[in-house]
Amino acid sequence: MFAIKLTLPLLGALLYLVGSGGWFFWIAPRLLADGGTADILYAFAGTCGWMLITSGLIVHFIKTARPTAAGGR
């Protein structure tokens, strides 16, 4: 049981870091290099999606670390 509790967060962190690095160092620069309107909108939408995922992860970590902080019982 301990191995699963350790492995899942580490795997999630690895996937998040690989996805973030892939977005900011590979996909987004190629979209912005073209300069087309659709490409810029895709880059903006992808960055907004990345920020939503990041804020969701932060809220999840805070609620996991302190389950009674938000009025939970």
C-alpha positions in Angstrom: 0.0 0.0 0.0 2.9 2.4 0.8 4.4 1.8 -2.7 1.2 2.9 -4.4 0.8 6.0 -2.2 4.4 7.0 -3.1 4.4 5.9 -6.8 1.2 7.7 -7.9 2.2 11.2 -6.7 5.7 10.8 -8.2 4.3 9.6 -11.5 1.8 12.5 -11.5 4.6 15.0 -10.8 6.8 13.4 -13.6 3.9 13.6 -16.1 3.1 17.2 -15.1 6.8 18.3 -15.5 7.2 16.5 -18.8 3.9 18.0 -20.1 4.9 21.5 -18.9 8.3 21.3 -20.4 6.9 19.9 -23.7 4.4 22.7 -23.8 6.7 25.6 -23.0 9.8 24.5 -24.8 8.5 22.6 -27.8 4.8 23.2 -28.8 4.1 26.8 -27.7 7.2 28.3 -29.3 6.4 26.6 -32.6 2.9 28.0 -32.5 4.1 31.5 -31.8 6.9 31.3 -34.4 4.3 31.0 -37.2 2.5 34.2 -36.2 -0.8 33.2 -37.6 -3.9 34.3 -35.8 -5.1 30.7 -35.2 -1.7 29.6 -34.0 -1.6 32.5 -31.5 -5.1 31.7 -30.2 -4.1 28.0 -29.8 -1.0 29.1 -27.8 -3.1 31.3 -25.6 -5.8 28.6 -25.1 -3.1 26.0 -24.3 -1.4 28.4 -21.8 -4.8 29.0 -20.1 -5.4 25.3 -19.9 -2.0 24.8 -18.4 -2.8 27.5 -15.8 -6.1 25.8 -14.9 -4.4 22.5 -14.5 -1.7 24.0 -12.3 -4.2 25.8 -10.1 -6.3 22.7 -9.7 -3.2 20.7 -8.7 -2.3 23.4 -6.1 -5.8 23.3 -4.6 -5.7 19.5 -4.6 -2.4 19.4 -2.7 -3.6 22.0 -0.2 -6.8 20.0 0.4 -4.9 16.8 0.7 -2.4 18.2 3.2 -4.9 20.0 5.3 -8.3 18.3 4.8 -10.0 20.3 7.6 -8.8 23.8 6.5 -11.7 24.4 4.1 -14.5 23.4 6.5 -14.2 19.7 5.8 -15.0 17.2 8.6 
